[in-house]
């Protein structure tokens, strides 16, 4: 029986070596940060290609549109869709994790870091305050943008970012500041800022230029909205 087991084990080892062609079957999990960097670089390359193709599509669309009314509508809607660069007065909100010297004795460590829902909350408050365009970490935000937490970083359009997180919005600066000051969600968040020394800063930036969205919208269909 022992001899039979040894023969079987030898056969399995030989088969595994042949099947793997000398490669390691074990997952390479000891360099997660390297994998993230590689994927981020790949995503950046893909986004650049998408931007170049979109520019060609936009140019072809303009040459093919004979109705001037339709052409004007495209030009008017593109900035709000995030597909063209825009300039205007802006507000910046910066969120940051608590400093390292804040001790977590008896405190849930999740209370000491900025989460995706915190960034989403600020973005939603700015949109409700009349923001006309927005970036997070310099990336243009659209209705299809997703914000995800991965470990201690936030992933936006496939690119990981570490804090501090900068949310910038173009619009009526007074209205945007009022929206932040009057928001109940912001008030609650700022209680945590005070209690745990999370970073919170609001600045008026003057005139800024925000880039067009460079990624893929990933839309499969669209339905036209009747004019009001």
For each residue, the residues with C-beta under 8 A, 3 or more apart:
1: 4 5
2: 5 6
3: 6 7
4: 1 7 8
5: 1 2 8 9
6: 2 3 9 10
7: 3 4 10 11
8: 4 5 11 12
9: 5 6 12 13
10: 6 7 13 14
11: 7 8 14 15
12: 8 9 15 16
13: 9 10 16 17
14: 10 11 17 18
15: 11 12 18 19
16: 12 13 19 20 25
17: 13 14 20 22
18: 14 15 21
19: 15 16
20: 16 17 23 24 25
21: 18
22: 17
23: 20
24: 20 28
25: 16 20
26:
27:
28: 24 31 35
29: 32
30:
31: 28 34 35
32: 29 35 36
33: 36 37
34: 31 37 38
35: 28 31 32 38 39
36: 32 33 39 40 150 153 160
37: 33 34 40 41
38: 34 35 41 42
39: 35 36 42 43 158
40: 36 37 43 44 158 159 160
41: 37 38 44 45
42: 38 39 45 46
43: 39 40 46 47 157 158 159
44: 40 41 47 48 159
45: 41 42 48 49
46: 42 43 49 50 215 216
47: 43 44 50 51 157 158 214 215
48: 44 45 51 52 214
49: 45 46 52 53
50: 46 47 53 54 214 215 216
51: 47 48 54 55 212 214
52: 48 49 55 56
53: 49 50 56 57
54: 50 51 57 58 83
55: 51 52 58 59
56: 52 53 59 60
57: 53 54 60 61
58: 54 55 61 62 78 83
59: 55 56 62 63
60: 56 57 63 64
61: 57 58 64 65 74
62: 58 59 65 71 74
63: 59 60
64: 60 61
65: 61 62 70 71 74
66:
67: 70 71
68: 71 72
69: 72 73
70: 65 67 73 74
71: 62 65 67 68 74 75
72: 68 69 75 76
73: 69 70 76 77
74: 61 62 65 70 71 77 78
75: 71 72 78
76: 72 73 79
77: 73 74 80 81
78: 58 74 75 81 83 84
79: 76 82 83 84 86 132 133
80: 77 132 133
81: 77 78 142 143
82: 79 133 140 141 142 212 213
83: 54 58 78 79 212 213
84: 78 79 212
85: 209 210 211 212
86: 79 132 133 170 209 210
87: 170 207 208 209 210
88: 132 133 170 171 207 208
89: 170 171 172 173 204 205 206 207 208
90: 168 169 170 171 173 204 205 206 207 208 210
91: 126 168 169 171 173 176 177 180 202 203 204 205
92: 166 167 168 201 202 203 205
93: 122 126 166 167 168 180 200 201 202
94: 164 165 166 167 199 200 201 202 203
95: 114 118 119 122 163 164 165 167 198 199 200
96: 114 163 164 165 198 199 200
97: 112 113 114 163 198 199
98: 102 112 113 196 197 198 199
99: 102 197
100:
101:
102: 98 99 112 196 197
103: 107
104: 107 108 109 112
105:
106:
107: 103 104 111 112 196
108: 104 111
109: 104 112 113
110: 113 115
111: 107 108 192 196
112: 97 98 102 104 107 109 196 198
113: 97 98 109 110 152 163
114: 95 96 97 118 119 154 163 165 198 199
115: 110 118 119 149
116: 119 120 147 148 149 154
117: 120 121
118: 95 114 115 121 122 189
119: 95 114 115 116 122 123 136 147 154 165 167
120: 116 117 123 124 147
121: 117 118 124 125 185 186 189
122: 93 95 118 119 125 126 167 180 186
123: 119 120 126 127 134 136 141 147 167
124: 120 121 127 128
125: 121 122 128 129 179 180 183 185 186
126: 91 93 122 123 129 131 134 167 169 171 176 179 180
127: 123 124 131 134 169
128: 124 125 179
129: 125 126 169 171 175 176 178 179 180
130: 171 172 175 176 179
131: 126 127 134 169 170 171 176
132: 79 80 86 88 169 170 171
133: 79 80 82 86 88 140 141 169 170 171 210
134: 123 126 127 131 140 141 167 168 169 170 210
135: 138 139 140 141 167 168 210 211
136: 119 123 139 141 145 147 156 165 166 167 168
137: 156 159 161 165 166
138: 135 166 211
139: 135 136 156 157 159 213 214
140: 82 133 134 135 210 211 212 213 214
141: 82 123 133 134 135 136 145 213
142: 81 82 145 213 217
143: 81
144: 217 218 219
145: 136 141 142 156 157
146: 156
147: 116 119 120 123 136 154 155 156
148: 116 154 155 156
149: 115 116 153 154 155
150: 36 153 154 155 160
151:
152: 113 162
153: 36 149 150 160 161 162
154: 114 116 119 147 148 149 150 160 161 163 165
155: 147 148 149 150 158 159 160 161
156: 136 137 139 145 146 147 148 159 161
157: 43 47 139 145 215
158: 39 40 43 47 155 215
159: 40 43 44 137 139 155 156
160: 36 40 150 153 154 155
161: 137 153 154 155 156 165
162: 152 153
163: 95 96 97 113 114 154 199
164: 94 95 96 199
165: 94 95 96 114 119 136 137 154 161
166: 92 93 94 136 137 138
167: 92 93 94 95 119 122 123 126 134 135 136
168: 90 91 92 93 134 135 136 205 208 210
169: 90 91 126 127 129 131 132 133 134 176
170: 86 87 88 89 90 131 132 133 134 208 210
171: 88 89 90 91 126 129 130 131 132 133 175 176
172: 89 130 175 176
173: 89 90 91 176 177 204
174: 177 178
175: 129 130 171 172 178 179
176: 91 126 129 130 131 169 171 172 173 179 180
177: 91 173 174 180 181 202 204
178: 129 174 175 181 182
179: 125 126 128 129 130 175 176 182 183
180: 91 93 122 125 126 129 176 177 183 186 202
181: 177 178 186
182: 178 179
183: 125 179 180 186 187
184: 187 188
185: 121 125 188 189
186: 121 122 125 180 181 183 189 190
187: 183 184 190 191
188: 184 185 191 192
189: 118 121 185 186 192 193 200
190: 186 187 193 194 200
191: 187 188 194 195
192: 111 188 189 195 196 198
193: 189 190 196 197 198 199 200
194: 190 191 197
195: 191 192
196: 98 102 107 111 112 192 193
197: 98 99 102 193 194
198: 95 96 97 98 112 114 192 193
199: 94 95 96 97 98 114 163 164 193
200: 93 94 95 96 189 190 193
201: 92 93 94
202: 91 92 93 94 177 180
203: 91 92 94
204: 89 90 91 173 177
205: 89 90 91 92 168 208
206: 89 90
207: 87 88 89 90
208: 87 88 89 90 168 170 205
209: 85 86 87
210: 85 86 87 90 133 134 135 140 168 170
211: 85 135 138 140 214
212: 51 82 83 84 85 140
213: 82 83 139 140 141 142 217
214: 47 48 50 51 139 140 211
215: 46 47 50 157 158
216: 46 50
217: 142 144 213
218: 144
219: 144 222
220:
221:
222: 219
223:
224:
225:
226:
227:
228:
